[in-house]
Amino acid sequence: MKTRLILVSVAATICVSIGHAQTIDPFYSTNYSYTDLGSVPELPPLYGGLTFKFDDPNKIIIGGNANTAEGDFYTIDVTRDGNGHVTGFSGTAQFYATGEYNDGGVAYGPSNVLFASRWPVNGLGQYMPGSTTPDKIIDLGPLGVASSHAAVAFVPAGFSGAGRIKLASWSGGEFYDGTITPDGSGTYDLVGISQVATLTGGPEGFVYVPLGSTLFGNPSMIVSEYSAGSVATYEVDANGNPITASRRTFMTGLTGAEGAVIDPVTGDFLFSTFGGGNRVVVVTGFAVPEPSTFVAVLAGVALLAGLRRRK
């Protein structure tokens, strides 16, 4: 059984004191700040990864009962302030899809297929829009991925290597690059998966920093480091892979840093915690991302509708 499961009761005991110890590194602290949103109402602990629903930027998909056969994905609505920043949750968590062994990676790929990491079974699930069970599960062991896969992301538009798939394993930190190809059934096969780096800190969820963000002069990614209790940044190369020598601490004093997602409306970085109070933290200060026109229109319409409802 994974070490982090054994530590859950300890994390729960000390989460209050740890919460006060959260610190953004001085290099970043003048330009970036965080807000602890607390726990998602009625979402079962332990928390897995999270993402914003592709057709509703006011709704998050997040894993509960992570790393277990009882795991599922849930949705929760978010509230936003006048500038669009997420300030809290509205209502209670609602079942979205089965998510056995869900872990730190939850990310949309082409055709809005949802890709979900599966730990400790070293798998990658895929859900087509509207599906409540996986439409495809890939066993990553035969592809050379170290046990066990824990997080997945796609290089976003505007970055070199856009569209490539990236995988990471916990706890060894093996980081992989590859591509995907349609399998003719609405889901995708993985092609050319190869290890390109080894990250420290026990990486879980990771995402790419919106281009133009202050203090990020070069294309970069941000990584939730479960084992180290921190969040770190890396510059990335022409294929969107992390340059290990460029690692810089972004945030420390965490317990169970797990998921990672960029808010499509504001560019804020949100991460979940596995244990450590089972909560969601939002970090502001990043540039607004440049999504496709279709996503941008959806985001604007949904945000305006949400603001009107609160007037």
C-alpha positions as CSV (number, residue, x, y, z in Angstrom):
1,M,0.0,0.0,0.0
2,K,1.3,3.5,-0.9
3,T,3.1,5.4,1.8
4,R,0.9,8.4,1.4
5,L,-2.2,6.3,2.4
6,I,-0.5,5.5,5.7
7,L,0.1,9.2,6.3
8,V,-3.5,10.3,5.8
9,S,-4.4,10.2,9.5
10,V,-1.3,12.0,10.5
11,A,-2.0,14.7,7.8
12,A,-5.5,15.1,9.0
13,T,-4.3,15.7,12.6
14,I,-1.8,18.4,11.6
15,C,-3.6,20.1,8.7
16,V,-4.6,23.1,10.8
17,S,-1.0,23.9,11.7
18,I,0.2,23.1,8.2
19,G,-2.4,25.4,6.7
20,H,-0.8,28.4,8.6
21,A,2.6,27.4,7.3
22,Q,1.8,27.6,3.6
23,T,4.2,30.0,2.0
24,I,4.8,31.3,-1.5
25,D,8.5,31.5,-2.2
26,P,9.9,35.1,-1.9
27,F,10.9,35.1,-5.5
28,Y,7.2,34.9,-6.5
29,S,5.4,36.3,-3.5
30,T,5.3,39.9,-4.7
31,N,3.3,38.9,-7.8
32,Y,1.4,35.8,-6.7
33,S,-0.9,35.0,-3.7
34,Y,-3.1,32.1,-2.7
35,T,-6.5,31.5,-1.1
36,D,-7.4,28.2,0.6
37,L,-11.0,27.4,-0.6
38,G,-11.4,24.7,2.0
39,S,-13.1,21.3,1.4
40,V,-15.6,20.6,-1.4
41,P,-19.0,20.1,0.3
42,E,-19.8,16.3,0.5
43,L,-16.9,15.3,-1.7
44,P,-15.5,12.1,-0.2
45,P,-11.8,12.3,0.9
46,L,-9.2,11.6,-0.2
47,Y,-9.1,14.1,-3.1
48,G,-7.6,13.3,-6.5
49,G,-7.0,15.5,-9.5
50,L,-9.3,18.2,-10.9
51,T,-10.2,20.1,-14.0
52,F,-12.8,22.6,-15.3
53,K,-15.6,21.0,-17.3
54,F,-14.9,21.6,-21.0
55,D,-18.3,23.2,-21.6
56,D,-18.8,25.0,-18.3
57,P,-15.9,27.0,-16.7
58,N,-18.0,27.4,-13.6
59,K,-18.0,23.7,-12.9
60,I,-15.0,21.6,-11.7
61,I,-14.6,17.8,-12.1
62,I,-12.7,16.4,-9.1
63,G,-11.8,12.9,-7.9
64,G,-13.0,11.5,-4.5
65,N,-11.8,8.4,-2.7
66,A,-8.7,8.7,-4.7
67,N,-6.4,5.7,-5.2
68,T,-9.1,3.2,-4.3
69,A,-11.4,0.9,-6.1
70,E,-14.3,3.0,-4.6
71,G,-13.1,6.2,-6.3
72,D,-15.4,8.3,-8.4
73,F,-15.4,11.7,-10.1
74,Y,-17.7,14.4,-8.9
75,T,-18.7,17.9,-10.1
76,I,-18.9,21.0,-8.0
77,D,-20.0,24.5,-9.1
78,V,-17.7,27.4,-8.2
79,T,-18.5,31.0,-7.3
80,R,-16.5,33.9,-8.8
81,D,-15.9,37.5,-7.8
82,G,-16.3,40.5,-10.1
83,N,-12.9,39.9,-11.7
84,G,-13.8,36.2,-12.4
85,H,-11.5,34.7,-9.8
86,V,-12.9,31.5,-8.1
87,T,-13.8,32.4,-4.5
88,G,-15.6,29.2,-3.3
89,F,-18.1,26.5,-4.0
90,S,-21.8,26.5,-4.6
91,G,-24.0,23.5,-3.6
92,T,-22.6,20.1,-3.0
93,A,-20.5,17.6,-4.9
94,Q,-22.5,15.5,-7.5
95,F,-21.6,12.2,-9.0
96,Y,-20.1,12.6,-12.5
97,A,-18.5,9.2,-13.4
98,T,-16.9,6.2,-11.9
99,G,-13.3,6.9,-11.2
100,E,-11.6,3.8,-9.7
101,Y,-8.0,4.5,-8.6
102,N,-8.3,8.1,-9.7
103,D,-5.1,10.1,-9.0
104,G,-3.5,13.5,-9.6
105,G,-4.0,13.7,-13.4
106,V,-7.4,14.7,-15.0
107,A,-7.1,16.5,-18.3
108,Y,-9.1,17.0,-21.5
109,G,-7.6,15.8,-24.8
110,P,-9.0,16.1,-28.4
111,S,-12.7,15.9,-28.9
112,N,-13.1,16.7,-25.2
113,V,-12.2,13.2,-24.2
114,L,-11.3,13.2,-20.5
115,F,-8.1,11.5,-19.7
116,A,-7.7,10.2,-16.1
117,S,-4.6,8.8,-14.3
118,R,-5.1,5.5,-12.4
119,W,-2.9,4.7,-9.4
120,P,-1.6,2.2,-8.2
121,V,-2.8,0.1,-11.2
122,N,-0.6,2.0,-13.7
123,G,-3.4,2.8,-16.0
124,L,-4.9,5.7,-18.1
125,G,-8.6,6.0,-18.4
126,Q,-10.5,7.8,-21.1
127,Y,-14.1,9.1,-21.0
128,M,-16.0,10.4,-24.0
129,P,-18.4,13.3,-23.3
130,G,-21.4,12.1,-21.5
131,S,-19.9,8.8,-20.4
132,T,-20.2,7.8,-16.7
133,T,-17.8,4.9,-17.0
134,P,-14.4,4.7,-18.8
135,D,-14.7,4.1,-22.5
136,K,-11.1,2.9,-22.6
137,I,-8.4,2.0,-20.1
138,I,-4.8,1.6,-21.2
139,D,-2.4,-0.5,-19.3
140,L,0.8,1.6,-19.2
141,G,3.2,-1.1,-18.0
142,P,3.7,-2.7,-21.5
143,L,4.4,0.8,-22.8
144,G,7.4,1.2,-20.5
145,V,5.7,3.5,-17.9
146,A,7.1,3.0,-14.4
147,S,4.6,1.9,-11.8
148,S,2.6,3.7,-11.1
149,H,1.4,6.4,-13.4
150,A,0.0,9.3,-11.4
151,A,-0.6,12.4,-13.7
152,V,-1.3,13.4,-17.2
153,A,-1.4,16.6,-19.2
154,F,-1.4,17.9,-22.8
155,V,0.9,20.7,-24.0
156,P,-1.5,23.6,-24.7
157,A,-1.8,25.7,-27.8
158,G,0.9,28.4,-28.1
159,F,3.7,26.2,-26.7
160,S,6.2,24.3,-28.8
161,G,5.1,20.7,-28.8
162,A,1.4,21.6,-28.5
163,G,-0.9,18.6,-28.4
164,R,1.8,16.2,-27.1
165,I,0.7,14.1,-24.2
166,K,2.8,14.0,-21.0
167,L,2.7,11.4,-18.2
168,A,4.3,11.3,-14.7
169,S,4.7,8.4,-12.2
170,W,4.7,8.6,-8.5
171,S,6.9,8.3,-6.5
172,G,9.9,7.8,-8.7
173,G,9.2,11.0,-10.7
174,E,9.6,9.4,-14.1
175,F,8.3,11.9,-16.8
176,Y,7.2,10.7,-20.2
177,D,6.5,12.2,-23.6
178,G,4.4,10.8,-26.4
179,T,1.6,11.4,-28.9
180,I,-2.0,10.1,-29.3
181,T,-3.8,8.8,-32.4
182,P,-7.5,8.1,-32.9
183,D,-8.4,4.4,-32.4
184,G,-11.6,4.6,-34.5
185,S,-13.9,4.3,-31.5
186,G,-13.8,7.9,-30.3
187,T,-10.9,7.3,-27.9
188,Y,-7.1,7.3,-28.5
189,D,-4.1,5.1,-28.5
190,L,-0.7,6.2,-27.1
191,V,2.2,6.2,-29.5
192,G,6.0,6.6,-28.9
193,I,5.9,6.9,-25.2
194,S,9.4,7.5,-23.8
195,Q,10.9,8.8,-20.6
196,V,12.5,12.2,-21.1
197,A,13.1,13.4,-17.5
198,T,13.1,12.4,-13.8
199,L,11.4,15.0,-11.4
200,T,12.1,15.3,-7.7
201,G,9.6,15.7,-4.9
202,G,7.2,13.0,-5.8
203,P,5.3,14.7,-8.7
204,E,1.5,14.5,-9.0
205,G,-0.6,16.9,-11.1
206,F,1.1,19.3,-13.4
207,V,0.0,22.0,-15.9
208,Y,1.6,24.6,-18.2
209,V,1.9,28.2,-16.9
210,P,-0.1,30.6,-19.1
211,L,2.2,32.4,-21.5
212,G,3.0,36.0,-20.5
213,S,2.8,35.3,-16.8
214,T,5.0,37.6,-14.6
215,L,8.4,36.2,-13.8
216,F,8.0,33.4,-16.3
217,G,10.1,34.7,-19.2
218,N,10.3,31.3,-20.8
219,P,7.6,28.7,-21.3
220,S,7.2,26.8,-18.1
221,M,5.1,24.2,-16.1
222,I,4.0,24.1,-12.5
223,V,4.0,20.8,-10.6
224,S,2.3,19.6,-7.4
225,E,5.0,17.7,-5.5
226,Y,3.1,15.4,-3.1
227,S,6.2,13.9,-1.4
228,A,7.9,17.2,-0.8
229,G,4.8,19.0,0.4
230,S,5.4,21.8,-2.2
231,V,4.7,23.2,-5.6
232,A,7.5,23.8,-8.0
233,T,8.1,25.3,-11.5
234,Y,10.2,24.2,-14.4
235,E,11.1,25.8,-17.7
236,V,10.2,23.6,-20.6
237,D,12.1,22.7,-23.8
238,A,10.9,22.8,-27.4
239,N,8.9,19.6,-26.9
240,G,7.2,20.9,-23.7
241,N,9.4,18.7,-21.4
242,P,10.6,20.0,-18.1
243,I,14.3,21.2,-17.9
244,T,15.2,19.6,-14.6
245,A,18.0,22.0,-13.8
246,S,15.6,24.9,-14.0
247,R,13.4,23.7,-11.0
248,R,12.4,26.5,-8.7
249,T,10.3,26.2,-5.5
250,F,7.0,28.1,-5.9
251,M,5.1,27.2,-2.7
252,T,6.0,25.2,0.5
253,G,4.3,24.1,3.7
254,L,1.7,21.8,2.1
255,T,0.4,18.4,2.9
256,G,-0.7,16.2,0.1
257,A,-0.4,18.5,-3.0
258,E,-2.2,16.5,-5.6
259,G,-4.1,17.9,-8.6
260,A,-3.4,20.8,-10.9
261,V,-5.4,22.9,-13.3
262,I,-5.4,26.3,-14.9
263,D,-8.6,28.3,-14.7
264,P,-9.6,28.9,-18.3
265,V,-11.3,32.3,-17.3
266,T,-8.5,33.9,-15.3
267,G,-5.4,31.8,-15.6
268,D,-5.3,31.1,-11.9
269,F,-3.6,27.9,-10.7
270,L,-5.8,25.6,-8.6
271,F,-4.6,22.4,-6.9
272,S,-6.2,19.8,-4.7
273,T,-4.8,18.0,-1.7
274,F,-4.9,14.3,-0.9
275,G,-5.3,14.4,2.8
276,G,-4.0,17.6,4.5
277,G,-7.6,18.6,5.1
278,N,-8.7,17.5,1.7
279,R,-9.1,21.0,0.2
280,V,-8.6,23.1,-2.9
281,V,-6.2,26.0,-3.1
282,V,-6.3,28.8,-5.7
283,V,-3.2,30.9,-6.7
284,T,-3.7,34.2,-8.4
285,G,-1.3,36.3,-10.4
286,F,-0.9,34.3,-13.6
287,A,-1.8,35.7,-17.1
288,V,-5.1,34.9,-18.7
289,P,-4.6,31.9,-21.0
290,E,-5.4,32.1,-24.7
291,P,-8.0,29.3,-25.4
292,S,-9.7,28.6,-28.6
293,T,-12.4,31.0,-29.7
294,F,-15.0,28.3,-28.9
295,V,-13.8,27.9,-25.3
296,A,-13.4,31.7,-24.9
297,V,-17.0,32.3,-25.9
298,L,-18.3,29.6,-23.6
299,A,-16.2,31.0,-20.7
300,G,-17.5,34.6,-21.3
301,V,-21.1,33.5,-21.5
302,A,-21.0,31.3,-18.5
303,L,-19.1,33.9,-16.4
304,L,-21.6,36.7,-17.3
305,A,-24.5,34.4,-16.5
306,G,-23.0,33.5,-13.1
307,L,-22.4,37.2,-12.2
308,R,-26.0,38.2,-13.2
309,R,-27.4,35.5,-11.0
310,R,-25.6,36.9,-8.0
311,K,-26.8,40.5,-8.6
